Amino acid sequence: MADHQYKHGEMDVTDQEKTFAGFMKWVVRIGIVCILIVLFLAIYAR
């Protein structure tokens, strides 16, 4: 077993926060592109 005790909130999570922010940025961008494609097809595809 480990000799130290875990304490909530002690771990450095800055890299995880940066990764999640980047992931969310890409999800939003891809979502916007998908919506634009659907709108384009709804308007011009007959």
Backbone as numpy.savetxt, mean C-alpha at the origin, in Angstrom:
# Nx Ny Nz CAx CAy CAz Cx Cy Cz
15.27 -20.18 25.74 14.44 -18.99 25.74 15.32 -17.74 25.74
14.70 -16.68 25.36 15.43 -15.40 25.33 15.60 -14.86 26.74
16.69 -14.14 26.93 16.97 -13.58 28.25 16.26 -12.26 28.49
15.75 -11.65 27.44 15.11 -10.34 27.62 13.59 -10.46 27.44
12.88 -9.51 27.98 11.42 -9.48 27.89 11.00 -8.53 26.77
9.96 -8.91 26.06 9.43 -8.06 24.99 8.63 -6.92 25.61
8.85 -5.71 25.11 8.08 -4.55 25.57 7.41 -3.93 24.36
6.10 -3.79 24.46 5.30 -3.25 23.36 5.73 -1.83 23.01
5.91 -1.57 21.69 6.26 -0.24 21.23 7.75 0.06 21.19
8.59 -0.91 21.45 10.05 -0.69 21.49 10.72 -0.91 20.14
10.10 -1.68 19.26 10.72 -2.04 18.00 10.70 -0.87 17.01
11.78 -0.72 16.24 11.86 0.32 15.22 11.09 -0.14 13.98
10.05 0.58 13.61 9.20 0.17 12.50 9.24 1.18 11.35
10.25 2.03 11.29 10.28 3.05 10.24 10.36 2.42 8.84
11.13 1.36 8.68 11.21 0.71 7.37 9.88 0.08 6.98
9.19 -0.49 7.95 7.87 -1.07 7.66 6.88 0.01 7.27
6.93 1.15 7.93 6.03 2.25 7.59 6.31 2.79 6.20
7.59 2.90 5.81 7.95 3.35 4.47 7.46 2.36 3.41
7.63 1.08 3.69 7.19 0.05 2.75 5.69 0.10 2.58
4.95 0.23 3.67 3.50 0.28 3.59 3.03 1.53 2.86
3.68 2.67 3.09 3.31 3.90 2.40 3.55 3.76 0.90
4.66 3.14 0.52 4.92 2.91 -0.90 3.91 1.96 -1.52
3.55 0.92 -0.79 2.54 -0.03 -1.26 1.21 0.66 -1.47
0.79 1.47 -0.52 -0.49 2.18 -0.64 -0.48 3.16 -1.79
0.66 3.81 -2.03 0.77 4.74 -3.15 0.54 4.00 -4.48
1.15 2.82 -4.62 0.98 2.05 -5.85 -0.44 1.51 -5.99
-1.06 1.12 -4.89 -2.44 0.62 -4.94 -3.37 1.73 -5.43
-3.19 2.94 -4.93 -4.03 4.07 -5.35 -3.80 4.37 -6.83
-2.55 4.39 -7.26 -2.25 4.68 -8.67 -2.86 3.62 -9.59
-2.71 2.36 -9.25 -3.26 1.29 -10.08 -4.79 1.37 -10.10
-5.38 1.69 -8.96 -6.84 1.83 -8.90 -7.33 2.96 -9.81
-6.63 4.08 -9.80 -7.01 5.20 -10.66 -6.89 4.82 -12.13
-5.80 4.14 -12.49 -5.61 3.70 -13.87 -6.72 2.75 -14.29
-7.10 1.83 -13.43 -8.18 0.89 -13.75 -9.50 1.62 -13.96
-9.80 2.59 -13.13 -11.03 3.37 -13.28 -11.01 4.15 -14.59
-9.88 4.74 -14.92 -9.77 5.48 -16.18 -9.94 4.56 -17.39
-9.39 3.36 -17.33 -9.55 2.41 -18.42 -11.02 2.02 -18.58
-11.69 1.75 -17.47 -13.10 1.38 -17.53 -13.93 2.54 -18.09
-13.65 3.76 -17.67 -14.37 4.92 -18.20 -14.11 5.09 -19.69
-12.86 4.92 -20.11 -12.53 5.02 -21.53 -13.30 3.99 -22.34
-13.33 2.75 -21.87 -14.06 1.70 -22.58 -15.56 1.96 -22.58
-16.09 2.49 -21.49 -17.53 2.77 -21.43 -17.93 3.88 -22.40
-17.04 4.83 -22.62 -17.36 5.96 -23.49 -17.13 5.62 -24.96
-16.00 4.99 -25.29 -15.60 4.84 -26.68 -15.82 3.45 -27.27
-16.05 2.44 -26.50 -16.26 1.09 -27.05 -17.75 0.87 -27.28
-18.12 0.75 -28.56 -19.54 0.54 -28.87 -19.70 -0.71 -29.66
